[in-house]
Amino acid sequence: MATSDICTPAAEMPWPVLSPFRMRPGLARLDAATAPLLFLRDALAPVYAAHKRAALRDQRAIAQVGAADPAVLAAIADAYAAQTGVRLSPDADALALDMQEDFVILHDEPGEAGPDLRTRFLSVCFPSNWSPAEKLGLDFSAIHAPVADNALLQAGSRGIVDLALRQTPMLRHVWLLTPSADLAQHPQTRRLRWDDALRQADTSGCRLIDQVFFRVERQTTLPLPQLQRAVFLIRVVVAPLTKVLDHHPSRCAELHSALASMSPAVVAYRGMAAVLERLQSELSPLSGRLAAD
């Protein structure tokens, strides 16, 4: 499939870029009576299904891990039907293919400091350079332990879990820059990487920024306290960075500022050490030009 087939229109892309950059919870309460919604279903649903089908066909062992609770699968299908009017079969494969979201099922279990929600099933066809298998059986703190500059996340971990996964649906966005538009970015699979993009830019004489994609994980939660379970949903959206920047004149400056405020640990964690300076250099004239416009 062509890259353009899986890209969300720039006008529909979230823009959660803040400066200074911090790894933060960034949670917002979902209000079913208004917006935003727990699930997103758009015109790209058939394309997402095709990419998920390929992932489950070729990489099932790394896309789905653990054991799915049938009662939770039924609850997901019910919630999806209530919001979208689309009734899905309550089994793991049907939900994986027919929802544009990936999903993680967590079980509330006894822990040393009280009940802990631990991952017991992950259906993640589109990871952002992380391995679902490595997250199986972990609680919130353990899942985020490898994240650079995670103090804000870890400090509020128990409160975050209690609110977002036991009490009320919540929403957060996580953004990153990537040289690949692929929805599936498992660390074990070969795809276009930053060193490839640098070589292409140097060989062709084009700007690196023209090859970069803006990728956002729209993360929502579905608490199921009656089942002592919870569901964590991940909707990946991606678009060419230049198109997203062009959508609003302040975005170049905002992104430049956010990148400049990233700590070395975050830059390394996101694999951007070799490209950060070049991206900032290419953003600077764009920021000035758009500000003048």
GIQUI-V115134 format. One record per backbone hydrogen bond with DSSP energy under -1.0 kcal/mol. NH is the residue of the N-H (numbers start at 1). CO is the residue of the C=O. Records with the same first field share a line. If there is no record, write none. Layout:
# GIQUI-V115134
NH=CO + CO
This chain:
# GIQUI-V115134
5=2
6=3
8=238
12=9
13=10
24=22
28=171
30=169
34=31
45=42
48=44
49=45
50=46
51=47
52=48
53=49
54=50
55=51
56=52
57=53
58=54
59=55
62=59
63=59
64=60
65=122
67=120
73=69
74=70
75=71
76=72
77=73
78=74
79=75
80=76
81=77
82=78
83=79
84=80
85=81
91=89
95=91
96=92
97=93
98=94
99=95
102=234
103=123
104=232
105=121
106=230
107=118
108=228
109=116
114=111
116=109
118=107
119=138
120=105
121=105
122=65
123=103
124=63
129=127 + 185
135=132
137=119
138=135
143=139
144=140
147=144
154=150
155=151
156=152
157=154
160=156
161=157
162=158
163=159
164=160
165=161
168=163
171=28
172=219
174=217
176=215
178=213
185=127
189=186
197=193
198=194
199=195
200=196
201=197
202=198
203=199
204=200
205=201
211=208
212=209
213=178
214=239
215=176
216=237
217=174
218=235
219=172
220=233
221=170
222=231
224=229
227=224
229=224
230=106
231=222
232=104
233=220
234=102
235=218
237=216
239=214
241=212
244=240
245=241
246=242
248=245
251=248
254=250
255=251
256=252
257=253
258=254
259=255
260=256
261=257
262=259
267=263
268=264
269=265
270=266
271=268
272=267
275=272
276=272
279=275
280=276
281=277
282=278
283=279
284=280
287=283
288=284
289=285
290=286
291=287
292=288
293=289
